[in-house]
Amino acid sequence: MPEQLSLRSDGGFTPRRVAVLIGALVGFAVTWALFVVAPPDGSVSPFAMGISFLAGAYLLVLVYSYLKQPSTRSS
């Protein structure tokens, strides 16, 4: 039984980490779709591309820092 509990604290993919990763990827996809893919005439302003890039980069850094920190919480 203690071996099974120790599997959770080895830095692996817990359900919460998977949910955060999926949420961030969906957020990035929605941001990209709203700012880049949405214009029907194909004209994308540099401002919209910059906002989309910054939002995507922020989400990726957030996910990376969350996944990198050790899981020291006990449930």
C-alpha angles and dihedrals in degrees: 000000000000089000090060092050092049090057089069095056099050094092095260128140108292119187090255093054091048090050092051091049093049091046092052093048091050090048090051091049092049092047091049092048094049098048105030112020098036101075106093095203093055096241111133120184118228088235092058091047091050093050091048092049093048092047092049093046091049092051092049092049090047092052093044093051091046094050093044097055113090118253103240099154118114117214 
